Amino acid sequence: QVQLVESGGGLVKSGGSLRLSCTASGTFFKVYTMGWYRQPPGNQRDMVATISSGGNIIYEDSVKGRFAITRDNAKNTVYLQMNSLKPEDTAVYYCKADIIDRWSTPMTDYWGQGTQVTVSS
């Protein structure tokens, strides 16, 4: 019933910028926290940034001052503006949303398909 579709990945040089977007579509009651996670090749998936439905934001330390997460609640969309990109930012970036499909149902984690971000040195 819920699908997260990501876009915006690509190949950039060190110091460049990219903007990722993720939109939730389908039938659901409410989207709560949305966020971005990344998984470098051969490594685990780690949190990059999250933003609650009320606008509370958490960043992983290495991206503070470089990345900015925003959301448009009316569009059920979350964005990640990535500036001053570094080679160590290279990873597959996944969108996650905490969603209640219908009232009185448990909250469920939904994941996007992933989008590749590659930063050359």
Salt bridges, closest charged atoms under 4 A:
GLU60 OE1 - ARG38 NH2 3.98
ASP61 OD1 - LYS64 NZ 3.13
ASP89 OD1 - ARG38 NH1 2.92
ASP89 OD2 - ARG66 NH1 2.75
ASP98 OD1 - LYS96 NZ 3.86
